Amino acid sequence: MARAAVVARPGHSFRPNGSRDTRAGNAPTPGAATGRLAIELRRHIEEALAPDKTLQEAPRWVAETLGLPVAIILVRDEILERVFDWPAQGALATHLTPLLPGAPDEGTVLARVLKEKRSVHVPVVGAGLALFDRSGRPLQVHSLAAFPLTAAGGTAGLLVLHSPVPAAIGPGVVAAVEDLAALLGLLVANARLRQVVSAMQSAQEDARLREELLAALSHDMQTPLAVLLGSVKALQQFDDLAPKHRAGLYEGMARRGAQLQRLVEQFLDYSRLEAGRPIEARPSSTDVGAAIARLETDLGWRRPLELAVPPDLPPAFVDPDRLNQVLANLISNALKFSPVGSPISVTARAAEDEVQVVVEDRGRGMSPSELEEAFLKFHRGSGSGDTPGTGLGLYVSRAVIEAQGGQLTGDSQLGRGSRFTLTLPRRPPSG
């Protein structure tokens, strides 16, 4: 089982409240300061003020109030999971780090607190005291108090005060901290409730987006399917079609079939990514210039493309079908999101170890924040309106290119258009 990491803040010398002396009998007497801390914790709980952050800061607050090192240990089903401590990486946290997550050994201090759900106070820790396990490993703790953090009848965590000085933790401190422990238990429960609510909201949002995706996919498939069916019907009904018209129908059917294929490929790639499976690609030496020329034939009927491809452009080491998929998506986006009649340019150039292809339009462009979001799944820009699309194109395209050692980046300016750059490797990865 993997070991949990102790949450640690940047370390510094521990001198809470100035330079208080924590030798035996000189620990600070809790009183007004503890009361003020309790009021502050109640405020955080009642107003639901960032419970996760509050939980991380709580050990420092308690430590500086009491003048003692403090650790809060999160517990789930009697398994100790995680430690927040102050000062960072203190003796107790260092002792527990290699043992978490795990259950304390029977008869140890922490096991007693979990089982009995009441505090344990050891003013002077003897050499044989077992805190978490009976390994006998040294622990520089000579005074100790541990409290259960309970909420809704269960134990959500433990609060442990400790000191390297014998008898540094007296009965007055223990009595005052009992109330703080009850508040901290509510704080842990609040943080966990927030996590559950957040997970539920995320699941609901994912379900809504999946429904929108299926609706968009269905809508996008209707047009090419209608063209295909109409062309088939025309070919069936009219045997005397002129060769020119018959060839035109076949050409249109091929284009719409390719459009449907791209939609299906995009959806399948999205499904693989969601399932945590790798994108499938078979890289080989690929003529990038020829791929661009084919797309001009496939997509240029909608609007002429301005091509700048040198005749001596070297091949790239990518999957040719995947390259066609990504280029088709970039060019289709440029056609969809730029005014009719405005130019779409496709430029290719070579560098020492890579080939770059740039697709540029003169559309409305995007702000920096919109451009960043454009690569997220399901994202459709504020200017998309009724423009068809699933919101997966750039998300999937980037994953496809990165799976082959390449990059897909974007640059855009509002009112001036967008430019997307494909950077493709020229050689197989070394090793």
Secondary structure, DSSP 8 states (H G I E B T S, - for coil): ------B--------TTTT---STT-S---SHHHHHHHHHHHHHHHTT--HHHHHHHHHHHHHHHHTS-EEEEEEETTEEEEEEEESTT-HHHHHHGGG-SB---TTSHHHHHHHH-S-EEESS--TT--SS-SS------SEEEEEEEEETTEEEEEEEEEESSTT-S-HHHHHHHHHHHHHHHHHHHHHHHHHHHHHHHHHHHHHHHHHHHHHHHHHHHHHHHHHHHHHHHHHHH-TT--HHHHHHHHHHHHHHHHHHHHHHHHHHHHHHHHTT-------EEE-HHHHHHHHHHHHTTTS-EEEE--TT---EEE-HHHHHHHHHHHHHHHHHTS-TT--EEEEEEE-SSEEEEEEE--S----HHHHHHHTSTT---TT-TT----S-HHHHHHHHHHTTT-EEEEEEETTTEEEEEEEEESS----
